[in-house]
Amino acid sequence: MGRMAFAFALAALAASWNPIAAVIGLPLGIASAALAARLLRRAGWRAIPAAALGMGVFAVLASALVLISTAGAVSRELAGEPVVKGRTPEELERFLSQAAERTRARREQAAKELGRLGSSGSRGRSAEEPRDGGPREERH
């Protein structure tokens, strides 16, 4: 039982440094500390349960500190410049329109080749939907 408490304490210590893993490290640390304390009360002072108790308590404190210090990091705005800047809807529309223009000739050429090869074309599409996957164009 002492070795099991020690193994739990090692696992709790390994999980206590990371905000995602600290959620696992906290209950593991509590379990190892409780198991080690029970063993120490029942069998007297032993090296392995005493080490497990110390490591379990340390893992609980470390996990709690990590969780407390990062608790608001997900829901609040962080300081500094973002690593990846998001596009506004206008920028996104402009980017997609430019991409459609750059690929229009190739898409039209591919559609012609498919038509030439005798492709059935519609395959579940309505007649108004473009065959090349591009934006619908107004036909007059």
Order of alpha helices (4+ residues) and beta strands (2+ residues): alpha-alpha-alpha-alpha
